[in-house]
Amino acid sequence: MARSHQQLPVVRQLRRPFGTVLGAALSSLLVLVGTGTSFVSQRGSISLSRSRIGHFSVLAASPAPLGLGTFFRRAEAAPSSGPGGFGLGLGFAGVLAGRILQRRGSQVARKGQSDVSMIDFRVGEIKSCEKHPDSDKLLVEQIDVGEEAPRQICSGIGKFLAPDQVVGKKVVIVSNLKARKMAGTASEGMLLCASKKADPEDAESELAELTLVEAPEEAEVGERVVVEMPDEEHGQAATPNKVGKKKLYEKVAPDLRTNKDGTVCFKDSPFMTSAGPCTAKDLPEAVVS
């Protein structure tokens, strides 16, 4: 009897590998009773073929050159008379089960962006520094962060560090804060430091120790510091307006600290550059701000 051809949807393109692998594995191992069913993939990355063994047709899968990025989308079935109809029925059942598994895989929730990646931490180099004309507590730094001109940043570190102690240092700044004035001088970001209070239990206690957060010497000026969080994506930084309006920095600030080795972390995740972690080795287990 002449065979009739019809197109059967096998498996839709998947976005998640879990369901894809299960569905493909199920279809790959399916034995179709009879001689009347064969499948050939179109535009996919899995190739299906039939091997006839006596009265059995075995559905086999093999990877195609496109790799595992996308999987087979549809196939053609050529039913025949006799026991092949029963084999085709089993084929439908297997395909349906595979599609259910794959749909479940595609419904896995996508990762959300981490809170800390909303903040734009950048590697900078302090090119010059001077005391603030109207405040003994403030230093005014010119920091190269890979932009057309250095950024002017005012930092309340004058009690602990002299201008000549910070010039030339590779540091980390928060670059997506709205510009503001400090004691009448414009400031375009924040210089990260590690510090400890005289009495950690007293919120009003003054700072007793302070040091700069430093990037590795080999880190590129202007590169973004990456903080990888479990099950979250390190996405694009928010705009300065959004950071201010949503108080995004205030949201992450309580979890910025150095660990026992002096590595700067958000929770337990280190601040990383292309050349290694950012550190404040002189002040382990300190607050970073």
TIKE-510148 format. One record per residue: residue in one letter; chain; x, y, z of N, C-alpha, C in turn. Coordinates in nm, 2 decimals, decimal comma. Each point is the difference from the previous one (the first is absolute). Example, Ala and Ser with C-alpha at 12.3 -4.5 7.8 and 13.67 -1.06 7.14 Angstrom:
<rs>
R aa ch   n.xx   n.yy   n.zz  ca.xx  ca.yy  ca.zz   c.xx   c.yy   c.zz
R  a  A   1,32  -0,57   0,78  -0,09   0,12   0,00   0,09   0,12   0,00
R  s  A  -0,04   0,11  -0,07   0,09   0,11   0,00  -0,08   0,11   0,08
</rs>
This chain:
<rs>
R aa ch   n.xx   n.yy   n.zz  ca.xx  ca.yy  ca.zz   c.xx   c.yy   c.zz
R  m  A   0,09  -0,12   0,00  -0,09   0,12   0,00   0,09   0,12   0,00
R  a  A  -0,04   0,10  -0,08   0,08   0,12   0,00  -0,01   0,08   0,13
R  r  A   0,11   0,05   0,04   0,00   0,08   0,12  -0,05   0,14  -0,01
R  s  A  -0,06   0,05   0,09  -0,04   0,14   0,00   0,08   0,08   0,10
R  h  A   0,04   0,12  -0,03   0,09   0,08   0,08  -0,08   0,11   0,07
R  q  A   0,04   0,03   0,12  -0,06   0,11   0,07   0,11   0,05   0,10
R  q  A  -0,01   0,12   0,03   0,10   0,06   0,09  -0,06   0,00   0,15
R  l  A   0,09  -0,05   0,09  -0,04  -0,01   0,14   0,09   0,09   0,08
R  p  A  -0,06   0,09   0,08   0,09   0,07   0,09   0,06  -0,09   0,11
R  v  A   0,13   0,00   0,01   0,06  -0,08   0,10   0,03   0,07   0,13
R  v  A   0,09   0,09  -0,01   0,04   0,08   0,12   0,03   0,14  -0,03
R  r  A  -0,05   0,09   0,07   0,03   0,14  -0,02   0,14   0,04   0,05
R  q  A   0,05   0,10  -0,06   0,13   0,05   0,05  -0,01   0,04   0,14
R  l  A   0,10  -0,05   0,08   0,00   0,02   0,14   0,09   0,11   0,05
R  r  A  -0,03   0,06   0,11   0,09   0,10   0,06   0,08  -0,05   0,11
R  r  A  -0,04  -0,12   0,06   0,07  -0,05   0,11   0,05  -0,14  -0,02
R  p  A   0,12  -0,03   0,03   0,06  -0,13  -0,03  -0,06  -0,12   0,07
R  f  A  -0,06   0,02   0,12  -0,04  -0,11   0,08  -0,11  -0,08  -0,07
R  g  A  -0,11   0,07  -0,04  -0,11  -0,06  -0,07   0,05  -0,05  -0,13
R  t  A   0,08   0,07  -0,07   0,05  -0,04  -0,13   0,07  -0,14   0,01
R  v  A   0,09  -0,01   0,09   0,07  -0,13   0,01  -0,09  -0,11   0,03
R  l  A  -0,09   0,01   0,10  -0,09  -0,10   0,03  -0,09  -0,04  -0,11
R  g  A  -0,05   0,10  -0,07  -0,09  -0,03  -0,11   0,07  -0,07  -0,11
R  a  A   0,12   0,05  -0,04   0,08  -0,06  -0,10   0,04  -0,14   0,03
R  a  A   0,03  -0,02   0,13   0,04  -0,14   0,04  -0,12  -0,10  -0,01
R  l  A  -0,12   0,05   0,04  -0,11  -0,08   0,00  -0,03  -0,04  -0,15
R  s  A   0,00   0,10  -0,09  -0,03  -0,03  -0,14   0,11  -0,09  -0,06
R  s  A   0,12   0,02   0,04   0,12  -0,08  -0,05  -0,01  -0,15   0,03
R  l  A  -0,06  -0,03   0,12   0,00  -0,14   0,04  -0,13  -0,07  -0,04
R  l  A  -0,09   0,07  -0,06  -0,14  -0,05  -0,03   0,02  -0,11  -0,11
R  v  A  -0,06  -0,12   0,03   0,00  -0,10  -0,11  -0,14  -0,01  -0,05
R  l  A  -0,02   0,03  -0,13  -0,13   0,00  -0,06  -0,03  -0,14  -0,06
R  v  A  -0,10  -0,06   0,04  -0,04  -0,14  -0,05  -0,05   0,02  -0,14
R  g  A   0,04  -0,09  -0,09  -0,04   0,01  -0,14   0,11   0,05  -0,09
R  t  A  -0,04   0,02  -0,12   0,10   0,03  -0,10  -0,03   0,14  -0,07
R  g  A  -0,10   0,07   0,05  -0,05   0,10  -0,08   0,03   0,14   0,04
R  t  A   0,09   0,03   0,09   0,02   0,14   0,05   0,15   0,04  -0,02
R  s  A   0,02   0,11  -0,05   0,14   0,06  -0,01  -0,01   0,14   0,03
R  f  A   0,10   0,06   0,06   0,00   0,14   0,03   0,13   0,07  -0,06
R  v  A  -0,01   0,11  -0,06   0,11   0,07  -0,04  -0,01   0,15   0,04
R  s  A   0,10   0,05   0,07  -0,01   0,13   0,06   0,03   0,11  -0,11
R  q  A  -0,06   0,12   0,03   0,02   0,11  -0,09   0,05   0,12   0,07
R  r  A   0,11   0,06  -0,05   0,05   0,13   0,06   0,04  -0,02   0,15
R  g  A   0,02  -0,11   0,05   0,03  -0,02   0,14   0,14  -0,04   0,03
R  s  A   0,02  -0,03   0,12   0,14  -0,05   0,04   0,00  -0,14   0,04
R  i  A  -0,11  -0,07  -0,01  -0,01  -0,14   0,03  -0,05  -0,07  -0,13
R  s  A   0,07  -0,10  -0,04  -0,04  -0,08  -0,12  -0,06  -0,13   0,04
R  l  A  -0,12  -0,03  -0,05  -0,07  -0,12   0,04   0,00  -0,10  -0,12
R  s  A   0,02  -0,12   0,02   0,00  -0,10  -0,11  -0,06  -0,13   0,05
R  r  A  -0,05  -0,08  -0,10  -0,06  -0,13   0,04   0,10  -0,11  -0,04
R  s  A   0,01  -0,10   0,09   0,08  -0,12  -0,03  -0,10  -0,11   0,01
R  r  A  -0,01  -0,08  -0,11  -0,10  -0,11   0,00   0,07  -0,12   0,05
R  i  A  -0,06  -0,07   0,10   0,05  -0,12   0,05  -0,12  -0,10   0,01
R  g  A  -0,01  -0,08  -0,10  -0,11  -0,09  -0,01  -0,13   0,07  -0,01
R  h  A  -0,09  -0,02   0,09  -0,13   0,07   0,00   0,00   0,12   0,09
R  f  A   0,12   0,05   0,04   0,01   0,12   0,08   0,07   0,11  -0,07
R  s  A  -0,05   0,12   0,03   0,07   0,12  -0,05   0,05   0,08   0,12
R  v  A   0,13   0,03   0,01   0,06   0,06   0,11   0,02   0,15  -0,03
R  l  A  -0,05   0,09   0,08   0,01   0,14  -0,02   0,13   0,04   0,07
R  a  A   0,10   0,05  -0,07   0,13   0,04   0,06   0,03   0,15  -0,03
R  a  A   0,07   0,06   0,10   0,03   0,14  -0,01   0,15   0,01  -0,01
R  s  A   0,05   0,10  -0,08   0,14   0,03   0,00   0,02   0,15  -0,02
R  p  A   0,10   0,06   0,06   0,02   0,14  -0,01   0,04   0,04  -0,14
R  a  A  -0,06   0,12  -0,04   0,04   0,05  -0,13   0,10   0,11   0,01
R  p  A   0,06   0,06  -0,10   0,11   0,09   0,01  -0,04   0,13   0,08
R  l  A  -0,13   0,03   0,01  -0,03   0,13   0,07   0,03  -0,01   0,15
R  g  A   0,02  -0,12   0,05   0,04  -0,01   0,15  -0,13  -0,01   0,08
R  l  A   0,01   0,04   0,13  -0,11  -0,02   0,09  -0,07   0,14   0,03
R  g  A   0,03   0,10  -0,08  -0,07   0,13   0,03  -0,14  -0,01  -0,03
R  t  A  -0,05  -0,07  -0,11  -0,14  -0,01  -0,03  -0,02  -0,15  -0,03
R  f  A  -0,12  -0,05   0,02  -0,03  -0,14  -0,03  -0,10  -0,01  -0,11
R  f  A  -0,02  -0,12  -0,05  -0,09  -0,02  -0,11  -0,14   0,06   0,02
R  r  A  -0,05   0,05  -0,10  -0,13   0,07   0,01  -0,12  -0,08  -0,05
R  r  A   0,02  -0,07  -0,11  -0,10  -0,08  -0,05   0,05  -0,11  -0,08
R  a  A  -0,08  -0,10  -0,04   0,04  -0,12  -0,07  -0,11  -0,04  -0,10
R  e  A   0,04  -0,08  -0,09  -0,10  -0,05  -0,09  -0,02  -0,15   0,03
R  a  A  -0,12  -0,05   0,00  -0,03  -0,14   0,03  -0,06  -0,06  -0,13
R  a  A   0,04  -0,12  -0,03  -0,05  -0,07  -0,12  -0,07  -0,13   0,05
R  p  A  -0,13   0,00   0,04  -0,06  -0,12   0,05  -0,03  -0,10  -0,11
R  s  A   0,00  -0,12   0,03  -0,03  -0,11  -0,09  -0,11  -0,09   0,06
R  s  A  -0,04  -0,09  -0,08  -0,10  -0,09   0,04   0,05  -0,11   0,10
R  g  A  -0,09  -0,07   0,05   0,04  -0,11   0,09   0,04   0,05   0,14
R  p  A   0,09  -0,07   0,06   0,04   0,03   0,14   0,06   0,14   0,01
R  g  A   0,04   0,06  -0,11   0,06   0,13   0,01  -0,10   0,10   0,06
R  g  A  -0,13  -0,01  -0,02  -0,09   0,09   0,07   0,01   0,00   0,15
R  f  A   0,02  -0,12   0,05   0,02  -0,01   0,15   0,13   0,07   0,04
R  g  A   0,10  -0,02  -0,08   0,13   0,06   0,02  -0,01   0,15   0,00
R  l  A  -0,08   0,06  -0,10  -0,02   0,14   0,00  -0,07   0,05   0,12
R  g  A  -0,10  -0,08   0,05  -0,07   0,04   0,12   0,10   0,01   0,12
R  l  A   0,09  -0,09   0,01   0,10   0,01   0,11   0,09   0,12  -0,02
R  g  A   0,03   0,02  -0,13   0,08   0,12  -0,03  -0,06   0,13   0,05
R  f  A  -0,13   0,01  -0,03  -0,07   0,12   0,05   0,00   0,01   0,15
R  a  A  -0,02  -0,11   0,07   0,01   0,00   0,15   0,13   0,05   0,05
R  g  A   0,11  -0,05  -0,06   0,13   0,03   0,04   0,03   0,15  -0,02
R  v  A  -0,04   0,05  -0,12   0,02   0,14  -0,04  -0,08   0,09   0,10
R  l  A  -0,12  -0,04   0,03  -0,08   0,08   0,09   0,06   0,01   0,14
R  a  A   0,05  -0,11   0,05   0,07   0,00   0,13   0,12   0,09  -0,01
R  g  A   0,08  -0,01  -0,11   0,12   0,08  -0,01  -0,04   0,15   0,00
R  r  A  -0,11   0,03  -0,07  -0,04   0,15   0,00  -0,04   0,05   0,13
R  i  A  -0,06  -0,09   0,08  -0,04   0,04   0,14   0,12   0,03   0,08
R  l  A   0,10  -0,09   0,00   0,12   0,02   0,07   0,07   0,13  -0,04
R  q  A   0,00   0,02  -0,13   0,08   0,11  -0,05  -0,07   0,13   0,04
R  r  A  -0,13   0,01  -0,01  -0,08   0,12   0,04   0,03   0,03   0,15
R  r  A   0,00  -0,11   0,08   0,04   0,03   0,14   0,14   0,06   0,01
R  g  A   0,09  -0,05  -0,08   0,13   0,05   0,01   0,01   0,15  -0,04
R  s  A  -0,08   0,03  -0,10   0,00   0,14  -0,05  -0,07   0,10   0,09
R  q  A  -0,07  -0,06   0,10  -0,08   0,09   0,09   0,09   0,03   0,13
R  v  A   0,12  -0,05   0,00   0,09   0,04   0,12   0,02   0,15   0,00
R  a  A  -0,02   0,05   0,12   0,01   0,15   0,01   0,14   0,05  -0,04
R  r  A   0,00   0,11  -0,07   0,13   0,06  -0,04   0,06   0,07   0,12
R  k  A   0,13   0,00   0,00   0,07   0,07   0,11  -0,03   0,15   0,01
R  g  A  -0,02   0,05   0,11  -0,02   0,14   0,02   0,14   0,07   0,02
R  q  A   0,00   0,13  -0,02   0,12   0,08   0,01   0,03   0,02   0,15
R  s  A   0,12  -0,02   0,04   0,04   0,02   0,14  -0,01   0,15   0,04
R  d  A  -0,03   0,03   0,12   0,00   0,14   0,05   0,13   0,06  -0,01
R  v  A   0,11  -0,07   0,03   0,13   0,06   0,00   0,05   0,04  -0,14
R  s  A  -0,05  -0,06  -0,10   0,04   0,03  -0,14  -0,07   0,13  -0,05
R  m  A  -0,10   0,04   0,08  -0,07   0,13  -0,03   0,10   0,12   0,02
R  i  A   0,10  -0,03   0,09   0,10   0,10   0,04   0,12  -0,01  -0,09
R  d  A   0,05   0,11  -0,06   0,11   0,00  -0,09   0,13   0,02   0,07
R  f  A   0,07  -0,10   0,05   0,13   0,01   0,06   0,10  -0,01  -0,11
R  r  A   0,09   0,10   0,00   0,10   0,01  -0,11   0,14   0,02   0,06
R  v  A   0,10  -0,06  -0,07   0,14   0,02   0,04   0,05   0,14  -0,05
R  g  A   0,06   0,07   0,09   0,05   0,13  -0,03   0,15   0,01   0,05
R  e  A   0,06   0,11  -0,04   0,14   0,03   0,04   0,00   0,15   0,05
R  i  A   0,04   0,02   0,12   0,01   0,14   0,05   0,11   0,07  -0,06
R  k  A  -0,02   0,10  -0,08   0,10   0,07  -0,07   0,05   0,12   0,08
R  s  A  -0,08   0,06   0,08   0,04   0,11   0,09  -0,10   0,01   0,12
R  c  A   0,05   0,07   0,10  -0,08   0,01   0,12   0,04   0,12   0,08
R  e  A  -0,10   0,07   0,06   0,04   0,11   0,09  -0,11   0,02   0,11
R  k  A   0,04   0,07   0,10  -0,10   0,02   0,11  -0,11   0,09  -0,05
R  h  A  -0,12  -0,02   0,06  -0,11   0,08  -0,03   0,03   0,14   0,06
R  p  A  -0,03   0,11  -0,07   0,03   0,13   0,06  -0,08   0,04   0,12
R  d  A  -0,12  -0,06   0,02  -0,09   0,04   0,11  -0,03  -0,12   0,10
R  s  A   0,07  -0,11  -0,02  -0,03  -0,11   0,09   0,13  -0,08   0,03
R  d  A   0,04  -0,02   0,12   0,11  -0,08   0,03  -0,02  -0,15  -0,02
R  k  A  -0,13  -0,04   0,01  -0,03  -0,14  -0,02   0,00  -0,05  -0,14
R  l  A  -0,01   0,09  -0,10  -0,02  -0,03  -0,14   0,13   0,01  -0,08
R  l  A   0,02  -0,10  -0,08   0,10   0,01  -0,11  -0,07   0,01  -0,13
R  v  A   0,06   0,07  -0,10  -0,06   0,01  -0,13   0,09  -0,07  -0,10
R  e  A  -0,04  -0,11  -0,06   0,08  -0,08  -0,09  -0,05   0,02  -0,14
R  q  A   0,10  -0,01  -0,09  -0,02  -0,01  -0,14   0,03  -0,14  -0,04
R  i  A  -0,11  -0,07  -0,05   0,02  -0,15  -0,02  -0,03  -0,03  -0,14
R  d  A   0,09  -0,07  -0,06  -0,01  -0,05  -0,14  -0,08  -0,13   0,00
R  v  A  -0,12   0,00  -0,06  -0,08  -0,12  -0,01  -0,03  -0,03  -0,15
R  g  A   0,10   0,04  -0,09  -0,01  -0,04  -0,14  -0,09   0,09  -0,08
R  e  A  -0,04   0,11   0,06  -0,09   0,10  -0,08   0,09   0,11  -0,06
R  e  A  -0,06   0,09  -0,07   0,07   0,11  -0,06   0,08   0,08   0,09
R  a  A  -0,05   0,02   0,12   0,06   0,08   0,10  -0,01  -0,07   0,14
R  p  A   0,10   0,02   0,09  -0,01  -0,06   0,13  -0,13   0,05   0,07
R  r  A  -0,05  -0,08   0,09  -0,11   0,04   0,09   0,05   0,06   0,13
R  q  A  -0,07   0,11   0,03   0,03   0,06   0,13  -0,09  -0,06   0,11
R  i  A   0,06  -0,06   0,10  -0,07  -0,06   0,11   0,05   0,05   0,13
R  c  A  -0,09   0,04   0,09   0,03   0,04   0,14  -0,02  -0,12   0,09
R  s  A   0,10  -0,02   0,08  -0,01  -0,12   0,10   0,03   0,05   0,14
R  g  A  -0,07  -0,06   0,09   0,02   0,04   0,14   0,11  -0,08   0,07
R  i  A   0,12   0,00  -0,06   0,11  -0,08   0,05   0,12   0,08   0,05
R  g  A  -0,02   0,13   0,01   0,11   0,09   0,03   0,06  -0,02   0,14
R  k  A  -0,08  -0,06   0,09   0,05  -0,03   0,13   0,10  -0,11   0,01
R  f  A  -0,01  -0,09  -0,10   0,08  -0,12   0,00   0,11  -0,01  -0,11
R  l  A  -0,02   0,08  -0,11   0,10  -0,01  -0,11   0,03   0,14  -0,05
R  a  A   0,13   0,01  -0,03   0,04   0,13  -0,06   0,00  -0,01  -0,16
R  p  A  -0,01   0,11  -0,07  -0,01  -0,01  -0,14   0,11  -0,08  -0,07
R  d  A   0,12   0,02   0,05   0,11  -0,08  -0,07   0,00  -0,15   0,03
R  q  A  -0,09  -0,04   0,09  -0,01  -0,14   0,03  -0,09  -0,07  -0,10
R  v  A  -0,09   0,07  -0,06  -0,10  -0,06  -0,09   0,03   0,02  -0,15
R  v  A   0,08   0,09  -0,03   0,03   0,03  -0,15   0,07  -0,13  -0,06
R  g  A  -0,05  -0,04  -0,11   0,06  -0,11  -0,07  -0,07  -0,14   0,03
R  k  A  -0,09   0,00   0,10  -0,06  -0,12   0,04  -0,11  -0,04  -0,10
R  k  A  -0,01  -0,13  -0,02  -0,11  -0,06  -0,08  -0,11  -0,03   0,10
R  v  A  -0,11   0,07  -0,02  -0,11   0,00   0,10  -0,13  -0,05  -0,07
R  v  A  -0,11   0,00   0,08  -0,13  -0,04  -0,05  -0,10   0,12   0,04
R  i  A  -0,07   0,04  -0,10  -0,10   0,11   0,02  -0,14  -0,05  -0,03
R  v  A  -0,10   0,06   0,06  -0,14  -0,01  -0,05  -0,02   0,11  -0,10
R  s  A  -0,02  -0,04  -0,12  -0,01   0,10  -0,11  -0,14   0,04  -0,04
R  n  A  -0,10  -0,07   0,04  -0,14   0,04  -0,04  -0,08   0,06   0,11
R  l  A   0,07   0,08   0,08  -0,08   0,09   0,10  -0,02   0,13  -0,06
R  k  A  -0,10   0,07   0,03  -0,03   0,14  -0,05   0,11   0,09   0,06
R  a  A   0,05   0,09  -0,08   0,10   0,10   0,05  -0,07   0,09   0,10
R  r  A   0,09   0,03   0,10  -0,05   0,09   0,11   0,11   0,09   0,05
R  k  A  -0,03   0,09   0,08   0,11   0,09   0,06   0,02  -0,04   0,14
R  m  A   0,13  -0,01   0,04   0,04  -0,02   0,13   0,09   0,12   0,05
R  a  A  -0,06   0,07   0,10   0,06   0,12   0,05   0,03   0,10  -0,11
R  g  A  -0,10   0,00  -0,10   0,01   0,10  -0,11   0,08  -0,05  -0,12
R  t  A   0,06  -0,12   0,01   0,08  -0,05  -0,11  -0,07  -0,12  -0,07
R  a  A   0,00   0,01  -0,13  -0,07  -0,11  -0,08   0,07  -0,13   0,02
R  s  A  -0,08  -0,11   0,01   0,05  -0,14   0,02  -0,08  -0,09  -0,10
R  e  A   0,07  -0,08  -0,08  -0,06  -0,08  -0,10   0,01  -0,15   0,02
R  g  A  -0,03  -0,04   0,12   0,01  -0,14   0,03   0,05  -0,02   0,15
R  m  A   0,03  -0,12   0,03   0,05  -0,03   0,13   0,12  -0,10   0,00
R  l  A   0,10   0,04   0,08   0,12  -0,09   0,01  -0,03  -0,10   0,11
R  l  A   0,02  -0,13  -0,03  -0,03  -0,11   0,09   0,12  -0,01   0,10
R  c  A  -0,04  -0,01   0,13   0,10  -0,02   0,10  -0,05  -0,11   0,10
R  a  A   0,09  -0,06   0,07  -0,03  -0,09   0,11   0,03   0,07   0,13
R  s  A  -0,09  -0,02   0,10   0,02   0,07   0,13  -0,06  -0,08   0,11
R  k  A   0,05   0,04   0,12  -0,05  -0,06   0,13  -0,02   0,11   0,10
R  k  A  -0,11  -0,01   0,07  -0,03   0,10   0,11   0,07  -0,04   0,13
R  a  A   0,02   0,10   0,08   0,06  -0,02   0,13  -0,09  -0,10   0,08
R  d  A  -0,13   0,02  -0,01  -0,09  -0,09   0,07  -0,10  -0,05  -0,10
R  p  A   0,02  -0,12  -0,06  -0,09  -0,05  -0,11  -0,14  -0,01   0,04
R  e  A  -0,03  -0,01   0,13  -0,14  -0,02   0,05  -0,07   0,14   0,01
R  d  A   0,08   0,11   0,00  -0,06   0,13   0,01  -0,01   0,07  -0,14
R  a  A  -0,12   0,02  -0,04  -0,02   0,06  -0,13   0,05   0,14  -0,01
R  e  A   0,01   0,07   0,11   0,06   0,13   0,00   0,15   0,01   0,02
R  s  A   0,06  -0,11   0,02   0,14  -0,01   0,03   0,08   0,05  -0,13
R  e  A   0,11   0,08   0,02   0,08   0,05  -0,11   0,09  -0,11  -0,05
R  l  A   0,04   0,02  -0,13   0,09  -0,09  -0,06   0,14   0,00   0,07
R  a  A   0,05  -0,12   0,02   0,13  -0,02   0,06   0,11  -0,03  -0,10
R  e  A  -0,04  -0,08  -0,11   0,09  -0,04  -0,10  -0,06   0,01  -0,14
R  l  A   0,08   0,03  -0,10  -0,05   0,02  -0,14   0,11  -0,03  -0,09
R  t  A  -0,03  -0,07  -0,11   0,10  -0,02  -0,11  -0,08   0,00  -0,13
R  l  A   0,07   0,02  -0,11  -0,06   0,00  -0,13  -0,03  -0,15  -0,04
R  v  A  -0,11  -0,02  -0,08  -0,02  -0,12  -0,07   0,08   0,01  -0,13
R  e  A   0,09  -0,10  -0,02   0,09   0,01  -0,12  -0,03  -0,11  -0,10
R  a  A   0,01   0,03  -0,12   0,00  -0,10  -0,11   0,14  -0,05  -0,03
R  p  A   0,01  -0,11  -0,06   0,14  -0,05  -0,04   0,07   0,09  -0,09
R  e  A   0,13   0,01   0,01   0,08   0,09  -0,09  -0,03  -0,03  -0,14
R  e  A  -0,02  -0,12  -0,04  -0,01  -0,04  -0,14  -0,15   0,02  -0,05
R  a  A  -0,09   0,04   0,08  -0,14   0,03  -0,04   0,00   0,12  -0,09
R  e  A  -0,09  -0,01  -0,10  -0,01   0,11  -0,10  -0,08   0,12   0,06
R  v  A   0,05   0,12  -0,02  -0,07   0,12   0,04  -0,13   0,00  -0,07
R  g  A  -0,11   0,02   0,07  -0,13   0,01  -0,06  -0,08  -0,12  -0,01
R  e  A   0,07  -0,12   0,03  -0,08  -0,12  -0,02  -0,10  -0,02   0,12
R  r  A  -0,10  -0,07  -0,03  -0,11  -0,01   0,10   0,03  -0,12   0,09
R  v  A  -0,02   0,02   0,13   0,02  -0,10   0,10  -0,12  -0,10  -0,01
R  v  A   0,02  -0,13   0,00  -0,10  -0,09  -0,01  -0,02  -0,08   0,13
R  v  A  -0,13  -0,01   0,04  -0,03  -0,07   0,13  -0,10  -0,11  -0,04
R  e  A   0,05  -0,13  -0,01  -0,09  -0,10  -0,05  -0,08  -0,06   0,12
R  m  A  -0,13   0,01  -0,01  -0,09  -0,05   0,10  -0,07  -0,13  -0,04
R  p  A  -0,01  -0,10   0,09  -0,07  -0,13  -0,03  -0,14   0,02  -0,05
R  d  A  -0,03  -0,06  -0,12  -0,13   0,00  -0,06  -0,05   0,14  -0,04
R  e  A   0,09   0,09  -0,02  -0,04   0,13  -0,04   0,10   0,05  -0,11
R  e  A  -0,04   0,09  -0,09   0,08   0,05  -0,10   0,07   0,13   0,03
R  h  A   0,12   0,02  -0,04   0,07   0,13   0,02  -0,04   0,08  -0,13
R  g  A  -0,10   0,08   0,01  -0,06   0,08  -0,11   0,06   0,14  -0,01
R  q  A  -0,07   0,07  -0,08   0,04   0,14  -0,03  -0,03   0,09   0,13
R  a  A   0,09   0,09   0,02  -0,01   0,09   0,12  -0,12   0,10  -0,03
R  a  A  -0,06   0,04   0,11  -0,11   0,09  -0,01   0,05   0,15  -0,03
R  t  A  -0,09   0,08  -0,05   0,04   0,14  -0,02   0,01   0,07   0,14
R  p  A   0,08   0,11   0,00   0,01   0,07   0,13  -0,14   0,05   0,05
R  n  A  -0,09   0,04  -0,08  -0,13   0,04   0,04  -0,08  -0,12   0,07
R  k  A   0,01  -0,12  -0,06  -0,06  -0,11   0,06   0,06  -0,04   0,13
R  v  A   0,13   0,00   0,00   0,07  -0,03   0,13  -0,04   0,09   0,11
R  g  A  -0,02   0,13  -0,03  -0,04   0,09   0,11  -0,15  -0,02   0,03
R  k  A  -0,08  -0,01  -0,10  -0,15  -0,01   0,02  -0,04  -0,13   0,07
R  k  A   0,07  -0,11  -0,04  -0,04  -0,13   0,06   0,09  -0,03   0,13
R  k  A   0,09   0,09   0,03   0,09  -0,02   0,11   0,08  -0,14  -0,01
R  l  A   0,05  -0,02  -0,12   0,06  -0,13  -0,03   0,13  -0,02   0,07
R  y  A   0,08   0,10   0,02   0,12  -0,01   0,07  -0,02  -0,03   0,15
R  e  A  -0,10   0,06   0,06  -0,04  -0,02   0,14  -0,04  -0,14   0,02
R  k  A  -0,06  -0,06  -0,11  -0,04  -0,14   0,01   0,11  -0,10   0,01
R  v  A   0,11   0,03  -0,06   0,11  -0,10   0,00   0,11   0,04   0,11
R  a  A   0,00   0,12   0,04   0,11   0,05   0,09   0,01  -0,08   0,13
R  p  A  -0,10  -0,05   0,06   0,02  -0,08   0,13   0,07  -0,13  -0,02
R  d  A   0,01  -0,05  -0,12   0,07  -0,13  -0,03   0,14   0,02  -0,06
R  l  A   0,05   0,12  -0,01   0,13   0,02  -0,05   0,10   0,00   0,11
R  r  A   0,10  -0,10  -0,01   0,09  -0,02   0,11   0,13  -0,06  -0,05
R  t  A   0,10   0,00   0,08   0,12  -0,09  -0,03  -0,01  -0,13   0,08
R  n  A   0,05  -0,10  -0,06   0,00  -0,13   0,07   0,12  -0,02   0,09
R  k  A   0,02  -0,11   0,05   0,12  -0,02   0,09   0,13   0,01  -0,07
R  d  A   0,00   0,00  -0,13   0,13   0,01  -0,07   0,01   0,14  -0,06
R  g  A  -0,09   0,09   0,03   0,00   0,14  -0,05  -0,05   0,01  -0,14
R  t  A  -0,06  -0,10  -0,06  -0,07   0,01  -0,13  -0,13   0,07   0,01
R  v  A  -0,03   0,10  -0,09  -0,12   0,07   0,00  -0,11  -0,09  -0,05
R  c  A  -0,11  -0,01   0,07  -0,11  -0,09  -0,04  -0,14   0,07   0,01
R  f  A  -0,09  -0,04  -0,08  -0,14   0,02   0,03  -0,06  -0,13   0,05
R  k  A  -0,04   0,00   0,12  -0,04  -0,13   0,07   0,13  -0,08  -0,01
R  d  A  -0,01  -0,12  -0,07   0,12  -0,09   0,00   0,06   0,00  -0,14
R  s  A  -0,04   0,09  -0,09   0,05   0,01  -0,13   0,11   0,11  -0,02
R  p  A   0,12  -0,04  -0,05   0,10   0,10  -0,01  -0,01   0,10  -0,11
R  f  A   0,05   0,12   0,02   0,02   0,10  -0,11   0,11  -0,05  -0,09
R  m  A  -0,03  -0,03  -0,13   0,10  -0,05  -0,09   0,03   0,09  -0,11
R  t  A   0,13   0,01  -0,04   0,04   0,07  -0,12   0,07  -0,11  -0,09
R  s  A   0,04   0,05  -0,12   0,07  -0,09  -0,09   0,13  -0,05   0,05
R  a  A   0,05   0,07   0,11   0,13  -0,03   0,05  -0,01  -0,06   0,14
R  g  A  -0,12  -0,03   0,05  -0,02  -0,05   0,13  -0,09   0,08   0,09
R  p  A  -0,01  -0,04   0,13  -0,10   0,07   0,09   0,05   0,14   0,05
R  c  A  -0,10   0,08   0,04   0,03   0,13   0,06   0,02  -0,03   0,15
R  t  A   0,09   0,07   0,07   0,03  -0,03   0,13   0,02   0,13   0,09
R  a  A  -0,01  -0,02   0,13   0,05   0,09   0,10   0,06  -0,08   0,11
R  k  A   0,12  -0,05  -0,04   0,07  -0,10   0,08   0,03   0,04   0,15
R  d  A   0,02   0,13   0,02   0,03   0,05   0,13  -0,12  -0,01   0,09
R  l  A  -0,12  -0,01  -0,05  -0,12   0,00   0,08  -0,09  -0,12  -0,03
R  p  A   0,03  -0,12   0,04  -0,09  -0,11  -0,02  -0,13   0,02   0,09
R  e  A  -0,10  -0,06  -0,05  -0,13   0,00   0,07  -0,04   0,14   0,04
R  a  A   0,00   0,09  -0,10  -0,03   0,14   0,02  -0,12   0,04  -0,09
R  v  A  -0,06   0,11   0,04  -0,10   0,06  -0,09   0,05   0,07  -0,12
R  v  A  -0,06  -0,02  -0,11   0,04   0,07  -0,13  -0,10   0,10  -0,03
R  s  A   0,04   0,12  -0,03  -0,09   0,10  -0,04   0,07   0,11  -0,07
</rs>
